[in-house]
């Protein structure tokens, strides 16, 4: 019984919360899980002159010779809770100082990147739509342009983003990243060094390091439905079946116990069948001043009373009457007694034991109308 109750409890819990896989979710439609990002950046430019030429060596990361500010916008989509793609556009005005001349070289710059994004929080800890903090590294590449020198180049980028959930459709984020150019975009002495390329390999690259703060806006459906854990559900269903079987076995055992108890009960004695008979008196009528029965038809009902009395050993009471309108009291008493005796003799003839018959005469009466109905004798079952 305990196993059955436990199984039913588990079943009730399963209905409220079916087991799901921690790391698996159902695939959403193409139009789900899109997002846009808007942010502001702080940039530090590291030109290739710092590699082997020492033009910028010794200039601090936050010094005015390096820092500039810009803006960014991005659109992306999460294909799974842990993997997404983002197209990001950044624009700013970079600057670099020529140590030989002390002149700041300013240039307008934009970068368009395609990033692969990895949500480590979901990948390592499982998807949780209500998680407040997520860590998202990314990497990718794209195209960059120095608009001041009208130069294009391919570049690579990488970074990490930290997001905080503000609500179902909005997140706040901080991002740190690195953009590495394929060509020299720094202007020195008014000339783009990429036009007088020196082929210095690893050192012939420009770098941009940035920090960014912004907001992410989730578009449409931003959540994922977790995949049911089929194995766990099967195990849970089996436990419910086992519990129900245990409950059924308990019920069968109790049923068998009750049947055995009932089979061993002493059988009660069947009550003696006793037929009931209407106790209303049956009348036999007589002619005036006579003690012999007026019509043998009146004995039909007497026969039924006699049969009942014989089968059940009942006692009968026979009462005689005369009408008070004729004769005197002495004659009427004698007539009533004679009429009772006549009916008693008929009962004996019908098989009733004489000891079970009592007779009495009531004399003249006027109980019935017309008066002739009082010339009678009655038979009644008394016990």
HELIX and SHEET records of a PDB file:
HELIX    1   1 UNK A    2  UNK A   16  1                                  15    
HELIX    2   2 UNK A   48  UNK A   50  5                                   3    
HELIX    3   3 UNK A  120  UNK A  125  1                                   6    
HELIX    4   4 UNK A  193  UNK A  196  5                                   4    
HELIX    5   5 UNK A  201  UNK A  203  5                                   3    
HELIX    6   6 UNK A  230  UNK A  263  1                                  34    
HELIX    7   7 UNK A  296  UNK A  298  5                                   3    
HELIX    8   8 UNK A  299  UNK A  312  1                                  14    
HELIX    9   9 UNK A  329  UNK A  349  1                                  21    
HELIX   10  10 UNK A  354  UNK A  356  5                                   3    
HELIX   11  11 UNK A  371  UNK A  374  5                                   4    
SHEET    1   A 2 UNK A  20  UNK A  25  0                                        
SHEET    2   A 2 UNK A 226  UNK A 228 -1                                        
SHEET    1   B 9 UNK A  34  UNK A  46  0                                        
SHEET    2   B 9 UNK A  67  UNK A  80 -1                                        
SHEET    3   B 9 UNK A  83  UNK A  98 -1                                        
SHEET    4   B 9 UNK A 103  UNK A 119 -1                                        
SHEET    5   B 9 UNK A 133  UNK A 146 -1                                        
SHEET    6   B 9 UNK A 151  UNK A 167 -1                                        
SHEET    7   B 9 UNK A 170  UNK A 181 -1                                        
SHEET    8   B 9 UNK A 207  UNK A 219 -1                                        
SHEET    9   B 9 UNK A  34  UNK A  46 -1                                        
SHEET    1   C 2 UNK A 187  UNK A 188  0                                        
SHEET    2   C 2 UNK A 191  UNK A 192 -1                                        
SHEET    1   D 4 UNK A 282  UNK A 285  0                                        
SHEET    2   D 4 UNK A 376  UNK A 381 -1                                        
SHEET    3   D 4 UNK A 316  UNK A 323 -1                                        
SHEET    4   D 4 UNK A 357  UNK A 365  1                                        
END                                                                             
